[in-house]
Amino acid sequence: MNATIAARLAWVGVDWGSSNLRAWAMADDGQVLAHAGSERGMLSLAPAEYEAELLRVIGNWLPATGRVPVRVCGMAGARQGWREAAYLPVPTRLDGLARGAVTPPVSDPRLEISLLPGLCQHPDDSGRTFDVMRGEETQLAGLAAREPGFSGTVCLPGTHAKWARLEGGELCRFETFLTGELYRLLASHSVLAHSLGDDDPTHPASREAFVDAVRDAVAAPQAFSARLFGIRAQDLLDARLPAGEARRARLAARLSGLVIGLELSEACRELPRDSVVTLIGNAALCARYALALEALGYASRHLDGETAVLAGLGLAHAALSG
């Protein structure tokens, strides 16, 4: 036991995803006392294994006696996770996520576990479609906690990018795009794999290729499949391209621009030009989205993903402790 952490520990925040978990030891004043993680996410755990894995990660923080609240968002609350925390339907207030929390059975008397719910959406006359999120809602709640009453458009880039519309702290609707997964599939398991290398977004040539591809995809989304094969043809025929890794990096940047551009062609279709899109997540990926949005004439701002999830978990903790 780490006596210094245990003496100040008020609660533990956990973001448990499909492939990993992140945990933070939190003091009463919101200070992060310690953080730790594991590469054992939902995909590698059976329900009976969650408690042991959690203790392996945070056990050194826990005091010898007493109960410590542990607030968990993400895939631990999925149907295939520790215990299902059923989806809450949208529209919903983001400061009310705690009402859907569930408590799994545990053996260690020091643990007081709350698994937060995800959100779901059903079709209606406003244009909503079937959709789900689990984990991102806590980041959105973090934005609402930091900026009470926030209204605007939010994008959470990632393997499955989310676009959400918030009004006065309420999530009204959202849409998921398979952009990150689509890029990886095309880059690794299609004919394009022969032409692509590691993308270097800091290189001016790669930046130019990315921006051009974003604009191409938005201008003619119906030509997306043809533009994809054009990457392979360009590799074979375009003598203007540099040789070696610089060539492969530039073509990878074009693929990235095409898939993100295809996403933006829909996500920004009805977005007013004076909108400021709030990007939540990894700094490098959000910077890429900011560049794509700038190419289309939109302003953006960035909120760090860890900052957002901690604020969202803190909001849930306050509601569950009140």
BELNOR-V181834 format. One record per helix or strand of 2 or more residues. SS is the DSSP state (H for helix, E for strand). FROM is the first residue (numbers start at 1). LEN is the number of residues. If there is no record, write none. Layout:
SS;FROM;LEN
SS;FROM;LEN
//
This chain:
H;3;6
E;11;6
E;21;6
E;32;7
H;42;3
H;47;15
E;68;7
H;75;3
E;88;2
E;92;2
H;94;7
E;111;5
E;119;3
E;131;3
H;136;11
E;152;5
E;161;7
E;170;8
H;179;11
H;191;4
H;204;16
H;221;17
H;244;24
E;276;6
H;283;13
E;299;6
H;305;17
//
